[in-house]
Every structure is written in structure tokens, then in C-alpha cells.
Amino acid sequence: MPDFIFLHHDDASGDGGLDWDPYLSRLREAGVFQGGSSIGRGECVRKMGRAPEPIAHISGFIRVTARDLAEARALLTGNPVFEAGGTVEIRELPMG
């Protein structure tokens, strides 16, 4: 099964006080949780030329296993960012 990454944007109401424990416990119990973290400050670099600024609105990520995009989308139920009206970007991670 492919892995997907949920990129959490920082546009959820009450973003600082979201309760992640029940959601992460449910993903772990289902055997689909592959990791995740909040994302702090950083920088973009490139060998030559000027690099763009980092994307500031992404605040964290979760990696899950799912059969397809539809199943990954279904795993958003209970996601604190999603449930608070925030944006979660879903991307499939290439296998290999």
C-alpha cells in the first residue's frame, strides 16, 4: 500500500490548542500511522542562484498508509486541523 502525507496548514481556528492524542491513537490502532511532527522554522537553499522563501503556512505533517487517495481522505475524520476548519493537503509519496 502506498504512503500519503497530510500537510497541515496553520489556518485552523484554535490552531495552538488542538488535541492530537485521540486522533493519533486512532491512527495507531488502525495500523496506518507512519509518523509525523510539527514543523518549525527553516530555510530553502540551492547551490546556485537565489532560493525561494520557505512556505510559512505549513505547520506539521502526518504520514499514513492507505490503499488510495479516497482511503487517505477518509482518514481525516477526527484530524484536529481538518475538524477545526483548517486545510490539510494530501500528497501521495512515491514508492521506491
C-alpha positions in Angstrom: 0.0 0.0 0.0 1.3 3.5 -0.7 2.0 6.1 1.9 0.4 9.5 2.0 1.4 12.6 3.8 -1.0 15.1 5.3 0.5 18.6 5.3 -1.3 20.7 7.9 -1.7 24.4 7.2 -1.8 26.8 10.0 -5.3 28.2 9.2 -7.4 26.2 11.7 -9.3 28.1 14.4 -7.7 27.5 17.7 -4.6 26.0 16.0 -2.4 26.3 19.1 -4.8 24.3 21.3 -5.7 21.3 19.2 -5.9 17.9 20.9 -4.0 15.4 18.8 -3.9 12.4 21.2 -7.3 10.8 20.3 -6.7 11.2 16.6 -3.1 9.8 16.6 -4.2 6.9 18.9 -7.0 6.0 16.4 -4.5 6.0 13.5 -2.0 3.9 15.5 -4.7 1.4 16.5 -5.7 1.1 12.8 -2.1 0.4 11.9 -1.9 3.2 9.4 0.2 5.8 11.3 3.8 6.0 9.9 5.0 9.1 11.8 4.6 12.9 11.9 5.7 16.0 13.5 5.1 19.7 13.8 7.4 21.8 11.6 9.5 24.6 12.8 11.4 27.4 11.2 13.8 26.6 8.4 15.2 27.8 5.1 15.4 26.9 1.4 18.8 26.5 -0.1 20.2 25.9 -3.6 23.6 25.5 -4.9 23.4 28.3 -7.4 21.1 31.3 -7.6 18.6 32.6 -5.0 16.4 30.1 -3.3 12.7 30.9 -2.6 11.5 31.6 0.9 10.1 28.5 2.8 6.4 28.0 2.8 5.3 29.5 6.1 1.8 28.2 6.3 2.6 24.5 6.7 2.7 23.8 10.4 3.2 20.0 10.5 2.6 16.6 8.8 1.4 13.1 9.4 2.4 10.1 7.3 -0.2 7.3 6.8 -0.6 4.2 4.8 -3.7 3.9 2.6 -4.9 1.9 -0.4 -5.6 5.1 -2.4 -6.4 8.8 -2.2 -10.0 8.2 -1.2 -9.0 6.0 1.7 -6.4 8.5 2.8 -9.1 11.3 2.7 -11.3 9.1 4.9 -8.6 9.0 7.5 -9.0 12.8 8.0 -12.1 12.2 10.2 -11.1 13.4 13.6 -8.0 15.2 12.4 -7.8 18.3 14.6 -6.8 20.7 11.8 -9.5 19.4 9.5 -12.2 19.3 12.1 -11.4 22.9 13.2 -11.9 24.1 9.6 -8.3 24.2 8.6 -6.6 23.0 5.4 -5.0 19.6 5.1 -3.1 18.9 1.9 -2.9 15.2 1.0 0.0 14.0 -1.2 0.9 10.5 -2.2 4.5 9.6 -1.6 6.1 7.6 -4.4 7.1 4.1 -3.7 10.6 3.0 -4.3 
